[in-house]
Amino acid sequence: MKKLFSFKKPKEGELRNAFSKYVPADIFDSIMAGKLNAIELPFKKGLINFIIIQLKEEPIEELQNLHKEVVSTILENNGFVVGIISTIVLATFGFPFQDDKNAAGLCEHTGYSLLKSLGDQIKVIYGSDEGFYGNIGTSKYSNYGPLIPRFNNKLSFLMNLEYGKLMKI
């Protein structure tokens, strides 16, 4: 029988490093030690630096290219893509994944970089707010992400903004 693929046992710390991109390392350690299951992920309170980008509705091929550039720019600036829903992209910087004192600056820099490269194909709002990070799912669906206060109000700013513009809120 021919082997199609094989797995090697991860070295000490490799699994922790991989998952720390998606959940804080201390939470991963608690899950691995059997102290928590994925549904019991605690909320952490802190300053959430966020950016919300809306792409123009384009043909699917063009929209895929826009998504690719937006996500690449966010990741290059140490951001975490929380989610993509249709033409909206939400990302956070710093807390709870990194103790980055420059997270607000990275967030702002990302917005300006995207606007410079994509121009009137996008509109961007960014800012920071005291909020929570944790499992906002249920026992049947785990969704580790931010709870940003007054999020609907922030989206209304984005909806009223013209394409090719950036706004700090």
N, C-alpha and C positions, 0 to 999 in steps of 0.2 A: 504494500500500500504506500502510495506516494504522499508525503507530507505537504499540505497546502500552505500552512503557515505554522509558526511556532511562537511560543511566548517564553520570555525569560523572566525569572523572578526579579522584581525590581530591587535595586540596591537600597540600603538604608537611606532614607531621606528622599529618594526619587519620587515616590508616590506622594509624600508630603509636599514637596516642591511643586509637583504637577497640580495638586488640588488647591494649593494656596493661591492659585490664580483665580479661583472661583469662590472659595470660602476662606475666612481668616485661618491661619495655621493653628491657632489655639483651639478653634472649634473642631478642625480636622483631628487634632490630637485627642480631643475628648471623645469623638465618635470612634476612633480606632481603639481607644482604651475601654470602650464599652460603657462610657458614662452617659452618652447621648445617642439617640438614633436620629436619622435625618429629619424626622418630623418634629423633634423637640428642639431644633436649633434655636438658641436664645437670640433675642433681639439685642443689638448693641446700639447705644445712643451715641451720636457724635455729629460733627459738622460734615454734611454731604455736599461736595462740590459736584455739580451736574452740568451737563450740556444736552440740549435737545435740538435736534436738527430735523428739518422737514425738507424733503427732496421734492422737486417738481414732478408731477405725474408725467412720465415719459413712456415710450414703448419699452417693453420688458427688458430687451437687451441693454438699452441705455440705462434703465433703472438699476440693473444688476451692476453695471460699471460704476454708477454713482455710489451704490451701497459699498462696493469693494473699496473705492477710494476713501469714503468716509470711515469705514471700519479700520482700514490700514492706518489712516492718520491718527485715529483715536489710540490705537494700540502702540504706535510709534511714540506717542506722548504719554505712555504709561497709564492710559485710561482703561476702564473696564466697560465693555459693551453690555448693558443690562438687557436690552431688547431691541428688536426691530419689528415694528408693526406697520406693514404696508410702506408708506413713505416717511414714517417717523422713526428716528433713531435716538435712543436714550443711553447716555454713558455717564459714569461717575469717575472721579479721580480721587486718589488718596484713601481715606477712611472707607471701609475697615480693612482694606487689603494691604495698605502701606502706611507707614507713619511719615508721610511726605509733607513737609512744611510748605512746599511750593505747589501743592495740588491746585490751589486756586489759580496760580499763574499758568500751570500746564493746561488747565481747563480753558482759560482765556486764549492762550497761545493756539490751542487746537482750533478754537472758533475762528480766529483770524486766518490761520493757515488754510482751513477749509474754504473760507470765503474767498481768499486770494486764488485758490486753485479752481474752485467751482463756480464762482461768481453768482450770476442770477439763477442758477439751477438749484440753489438752496436758500434757506433762511435759518438763522441760528439764534437761540437764546441760551444764556448761561448764567450761573450764579451759585450761591451756596445757601444752605438753610440747615438748621438744627433738625435732625430727623433720626430715623432708625434704620438699621439693616438687619434682616433676618428672614425666616421662612414665612412668607405671606401666603403660603399654600394651605392645603388641608392634609388630612391623613391619607388621602388618595392622590394628592398632587403636591409635589414639593417645588416651590418657586422662591429661591433665595434671592432677595433683592431689596431695594430701598423703599422706605415709606417716607416720601417727601411731603411735608405739610403744604397745604393749599396747591397741590399739584394741578388741579383743574384750572385754577387762576393763572398758573404759569403757562399752561397750554393755550389759554385764551390770548395771552400776549403773543405767542408764536403764531396763532391763526391770524391775528390782525397785523402782523409784520409783513412787509413787502419782501418778495424774493430778492436776493442779493444784499440783504441787510442782516446786521448782527446787533443784538441788544443784551445788555447786562441787566438782570432783574434781581 
